[in-house]
Amino acid sequence: MKLNDRVVLVTGASSGIGLEIASALIREGARVALAARSMPQLHAAVEAATRTGGQALAVNMDVTDEASVIAAVAEVIHSFGRIDVLVNNAGNGGTLGLWAASDSAAVRAMFDTHVFGSERVTRAVLPAMLEQKRGVVVNFASTVAWVPMPGATAYSAAKAAVVAMSASLRAELKESGIDVRVFSPPHTSTAAGNDWPLDLPKIFEPAWVAQQFVRALRRDASRSLPGGNGMLLLIQRIYPKLAAHIMNRLGFRALAKLH
């Protein structure tokens, strides 16, 4: 995919990976709508982009609120005329903890942001893409969607649902010219990522993840797991008990650090 002059909507774009992706796409010549609840951060990012000749728009969006999503999408279409790419990045992993020590409200909140949030924004954008007869939706997943981790039960389940939803939608929308993809970043040094004290050989920077995202978008990759996480999925396919052992050890060690 050529990115120059593409209109891209990035959710969760006020900080971390979302902000870096939006910035990288602007440098590629895309017209980018940055969506989040934190408007001061969005306005600062837009001002920085316009100073260097980029085209960007800040839109107020809460992915857990349908009216907010619909209004934000309408604003993007009014300003840019269309939406070519939707990046469903909004969300966080929450704080690690045992499921039995949590409550159902926390689990519902995780699904409301990651699963239903992605579904709300996709549903709001879809009519414009169907009219255009083309478009790309990129949903964000995680390695724990395929190999669940103790201490992150709700997050693992929510991301697994995102992966399943993406695969189904990809098949359903293919003939309409709309491609649905999955991007799964590695553990990243963000405010949300730092809440998970994982013993990993490397923790990646948001700017690096953004570069990998741009590469995946250019390559039209239906699924991308940069940073070596694809190896864990390969292990799971060949030796699922070993993959589970690796993730179980990682999760329980992280939990021990928090208590």
N, C-alpha and C positions, 0 to 999 in steps of 0.2 A: 504494500500500500504506500502510495505517495502521500506525505503528510502536509505538504505545502498547501495552504488555503483550505484544509479540511476544518470543519467545525467540530470541536470536541468538547463534551461536557464531562468534567471530572468531579465526582462527589468526594467529600472529605478532603477538600483541597486547601484547607487553611494552614496545614502543618504537615510535617513528616513526609511519608511517601507520596501522598496526594499532591502536596505543594511542589515537590521536586518533579513529579511527572508533568504537572501542568507547566512548570517552568521549562522543562526539556522540550515539550511539545511546542511551546511558543517559540523557542529558539529554532525549531524545525520549520517555522513558518505557518503553523496551524493557528486558527482563531479559537481561543480556548475560553470556555465559561467555567470559572472556578466556583463551586458550590459548597457551602457549609453553613453552620450556624454562627460562626465567629466572623462577623463582617469586618471589624477593624483589620484583622490579619489578611482577609481577602482583598480589601481595598489597598493595603500596602503592597501586596503582590502584584495587583493590577497596575498600580502606579510605577512600580519597578519595571514591569514589562513594557509599558507605553514609553518610558524614557529611552528604551533601546529600540523602539520602533515596532514592538510586538502589538498584537491585537488581543485584548483580553477583556473579560467581563466578570464582575463579581455578582453572584446571585445568592440570596438567602434561601437555604434549603435545609429542612429537617427531614431526613429520610423516613422517620417514624410517623410523620404527619402527612396524610394524603393530600390535604389542601395545600400545604406548603410545597410539596413536590410538584403538583399540577401548576401552581402559580410560577414556580421557578422555571419549569420547562417552557411554559408559555413565554416568559420573559426572554429566554435564550432564543427561541424561534423568532420572536418579534425583533430582536436585536441583530441576529446573524442570518435569519432567513431559513435555516435548516439545522439539523443535527446529524452529522455523519458518523460520529463515534461517541458511544457512551462508555465511560469508565466508572464502574460501580466499585469504588474504593472505600467508601465510608464504613467505619467500624473500628472496633478495637477488641483485644483479647480479654480485657478485664484482668482481675487479679487471680492468680492461681489459688486453688483451694479444693478440698474434697467436696464432691457433689453432696454428700450427706450433711455437710456443714453449711450448705447454701439453702436457698429457698426457691420455690417455683417461680417467683417474680423475677429473679435474676436470670433464670433460664429463658423465660418468655422475653425478657429485654434483649438477650443475646440474639434470639431468633428474630425479634422485631427489627433489629438493626441490620443484621447480616442477610437473612433470608427474605423477610418481607420488605425490608428496605430496598434491596436490589430488585425485588419483584415490583414494588411500587414505581420506582424510577423507570424501569424497563417498560412497564405498562403505559406510563405517561409519555415516553419517547416514541413508542412503537408506531402510533398512527402516522407521525411525520415520516418515519423511515419507510413504512409501507407505501405511503404516497410517493416517496422518492424512488421506491423499488430498489433501495440499497441502504446499507448501514452495517455498523459493527457494534456489538455489545461485548464488553470485556468485564467479566465478573471475577472478583478477587477471591482466591481460595487460600489454602495453607496445607503444608505437608500433613498436618494432623487431620485433614479431611479424609486422607487415605489410610494413615496409620495413627489412630487416636492416641492421645497422651493422658495419663492420669493427672489430675489436677486441672484439666481443661476440658471437662466432659461437655459442658454446654457449647463451648467454642468449637470443639471437634465435631459435635453433632451438627451445629449450624453450618459450618463450612462443608461438611459432607452433603448437606442438603443443597447448598449452593452448587456444588459439583454436579449433583444429579439433575437439578433444575436446568443447569446450563446445557448438559448433554441432551436433555429432552427438547429444550427450546431450539438448540442447534439443528436438530432433525426437523422439527416442525416448521421452522422459518427459512430453511435453506432454499426452497423453491420461490420464496418471496424476495430473494436477494439479500437477506439479512444474515450475517454471520455472528454466531455467539461463541465466544472464546473464554478460556480460563487462564488467568495469570496467578501464579502462586509464588510470592516473594519468599526469600529465605528470612531467617530471624534477623531483624534490622534494628539498628540503634535509633529508636524513636522513643517518645515518652511512653507509648503503650508497650513497645518491645522491652523496655527496661524494667517493666513490672514482672517480666518473666526471667528470673535469674538462671538461665540455662547454661550448663557446662558444654559449650560448643567450641570447636577449634577456631571458628571465625564468626564474628558478628558483622554484618554488612552495613554500609552507610546508605541512607536514603537516596543520595545522588547516584550511587552505583546501581541501585535497584531501578531507578528511573531510566538509566541508560539501557538496562536490559529490557525494560518495558518497551521503549521505543524500538529496539531491535526486533522484539517479538511482533510488534504491530506492523513493522515494515515487512517482515517475513510472512505475514498472514498465518502465524502459528496458531493452531486451534487450542493448544495447551502448552504452557511454558512454565518450567520450574527451574529458574536459574539458581546458581550458588551450590550446585551439587545435590540438591534434595531429590532429584530424579533417581539418584542411586538407591535411596531408601525405598522408593517404590519398586525398583527392580528387585531388591532383596526381598521385599514383601511378596512379589510374584513368585520368586524361586523358593524362598524359605520364610514363610510368614511368621513362624515362631521366633526366628531371629530378629525380624523387623519389630515385632511386638516387644521383645526383650530389650532392644535398643531404646525404644520410645518409653517403655515402662521405667527403665533405669534413669533416663533423662528427666522424666516427670517427677519421680519420687525424690531424686536428688534436689531438684528445684524446690519442692515442697519442704524438704528438710531445712533448706536455707531460710525459709520464711518463718520457721517456728523454733 
